[in-house]
């Protein structure tokens, strides 16, 4: 199984997730989420496969999220508008996002990784 890891190297959570994958010897390819963010189509697929609502893909603790006042603005947006916004700036996306093409995890929780990625 080879994973794709959308991550930002300066993100502490991303570093923990990558460390976990390396320690467990799980092969992965990484993609810099800011320099090369997932396209709207990729994001749509990731959201669908994750089973999570689109709003869970927003980096709510990020500076950009606060600057744009998204806490209140997201309430009025539909899914399509949210996907467009996420695709416009990798800093708005919660990270890391990890997928094997079928499963998707967002963020890093060791127990979730044990369940999903240690097969």
N, C-alpha and C positions, 0 to 999 in steps of 0.2 A: 504494500500500500504506500503510495506516495502522496503527500499532502501539499496543498498550496497554502502558503501563509501570507496573508496581506498584513503587513506590519510596518511600523515606523521605528527605526532603530533607536531613537532617543526616548522611546516610550518604555517606562519601567515594566508595565504589564506585558508588553511585547517581549521584552528581554526575558522575563520569567517564563513565558510560554515557550520561547525558543530554547531556553535552557532545559526545560522539562523534556521537550522533544529530543534534544541531543542526548540527555541522560538516559532516556528510554530507547535510544537508537532507532528513532522513528524518522524515516527519510522524508525530507520536505524540500520544496522549492519556495524561496521567498520572493515577495513582490513588495517594493517600497510603496506604501499606500498613498504617500503624498506626491512623490515624483511620477508615479505611474498608477493612479487610482483606478479601481475597477470601473468599467463603463456602466452606463445605466442598465444595459441589457444584462451584464454580469451581476449587478446588484439585485436586479429583479429576480434572477435565478437563485441567488444566494438567499434572499428573503424567503422565497417560496420553499426552498429545500429546508431552511431552518425551522419553519413553522412559527417563527416569531413575527410580531407586527413590525412594520417598517420603523416605527419610532424607536424600537430597541437597537437600531443600527446607528443612532446618533450618539456622538461623543458628548454627552451632557455635561461633562466636567471640563470641556475644552474652552479655550479663550474665544475662539471663533463662534461657538454656539452662543456664548453669553453676549458677545458683541452684536450678533444679529438678532438678539432677543427671541431666540427660537422657543424658549420655554412656553411663551404665550402664543407665538405665531403658529406652532405646529398644530394647535387645536383646531385652527381654521383650514389647514391644508388637507387635501386628499392624498391618497397613496402615491399617485402619479407625480404630484408636485413635490412630495418628500423625496422620491427617488431622483427627480431632476436635481434637487438641491444637493443631495448626497453625492451625486455624480459630478457636481460642479467643483467640489473641493474635498480632497482626501482628509483634511484636518477635521472635517465634520463627522467622519465615520469612526464609530467605536472600533477599537482594535484590541488585539488582533482578530481577524476573521480567518478561520481555518476551514478548509473543505477538502474532501476527497472526491468530489463530484456528486456524492449522494448525501453525505452528512455535512452539517455546517455548525460550527461553534463561534460565538461572538464573545470576546473578552477572555479572561483566563480564570478558571476555577479548577484546581487540581482534581477534585472529585469528578467533575464533568469530563475532564480530559482522560482520567482513568477509565471512565465508562465508555466514552466514544472512541478514543484514539488508541487504546491499548487492547487491540483485538488479537 
